[in-house]
Amino acid sequence: MASQTSSIVQSSLDALLEDESFLPGLTGQTRKQAFTSLGAILSTPNHIHKSFLRIPLENGKVVRIPAFRIQHNDTLGPYKGGIRFHESVNEEEVANLAALMTLKNALHEVPFGGGKGGVAINPRDYTVKDLHLICQKYVHYFSDILGPDKDIPAPDVGTGDREMDWMMAEYKSIRPGTTYRGSFTGKSVVNGGSLGRREATGKGVYFTFRYMLHDFLNEKRKWLSGTENKFAQTAFSYADRPLDIAVQGFGNVGSVAALEAYRCTHLKNKVVAVSDRNVTLYNSEGLDIPALAEFTSSNDGDLPTTEEELSKLKVKAEIMDRDEVLYLDVDVLMLAALEDQIHQENMKQIKARIIVEGANAPVTGEADEFLSDKGVIIVPDILANAGGVIVSYFEWLQGRETQFYSEDEVFKLLFDKMTATMDTILPQFFGDPFPLRQNCYIHAVMKLSTISYRHGKLY
Ligand code: GLU
């Protein structure tokens, strides 16, 4: 587990150990021992599976590609989490992402544990045929440990419904006769995927932000205006003000979150900047997000990078360096690219007072502490980007029932679930001095501890 995750888990356990109203059946030495056990359980994964996939490429070469499936914790149900295709994939990163899935599912009361997979490739360097073979081999190598009641993968960075369809098909042929629909989520809709799954993470990211700054704030206006809490003051200073938003990353999460912001009528917000791996586009009057989203869908996912492309699209924007998106003078920064984007070297240049983590772990521990001390609200990954896994859960249920929900039903269920989590977390967050991440971790760890205790596993 990366140091930030493990240190917040540990401090959550320390706070719960002191709070004797939590698990009152555990006292004295037994209590201490039980909490030490929990620390040991949560700080290490249950299983690390690693293989080298041998792939004869279309160009005639044969390569061996490192591939992982790490199963962190299954206290709440089968392991669940995406499979990432990215050249930086390594064991430590996948293990940390698996731990985040355990916490994310516990926080939102999704009956799954936490797992994650990864393949160390840049998918852009491979042909469609190569990628198909990589997916088949991944399932082949890990088929014993995967399954609808064991470990259920989903898309992550670099993968999507195409890869999940291929993987599910391979699983089905390796294990004929099993209830294969629930073996992978994030599949295409024609192949048993859920309506709304593709947009779920981005929609959930924007919904989390909107619910906190609009619905919750309006309802609790009186109570919030009286609190001394620095985060409540930050939130309050934004109430009823037009907000400028910058979005880092314009993939499946960032583009949908930006579209939601563009279309939102509850808040007076403007998306003034978006970025991707090549470029930042900026317009202080607000960008034409639908036009940009349309462009990327027919341009291999990339934003326009030249004046000609922009003028053809009739989009007015200043072209800036890729990382400039982080340092703009905006109110809100949505991070929907990769991990470790705000860190010790650049944290002092951040001007946004609200940061929403659409990606997993985009802010390092040092930067998190530094910005939180200044009253910056960081809406953490496990709260904000859970829309994907929540709708994965609905997909898994629909696959079991072979009964499918409408898109409206899916989004209603999603927003209801996220609302329930926020209604539990936010009153505490605005009332005590801990950052939102710590509040979320305490809640998730409480859930995991309670169930481990009820299972008789704490000794
Ligand atoms: N990869 C997504 C995440 O990090 C979704 C996982 C899932 O749907 O299982 O939350």
Residues whose N, C-alpha, C, O or C-beta is under 5 A from the ligand:
A	BS01	LIG	K80 G81 G82 I152 A154 P155 D156 N385 G388 V389 S392
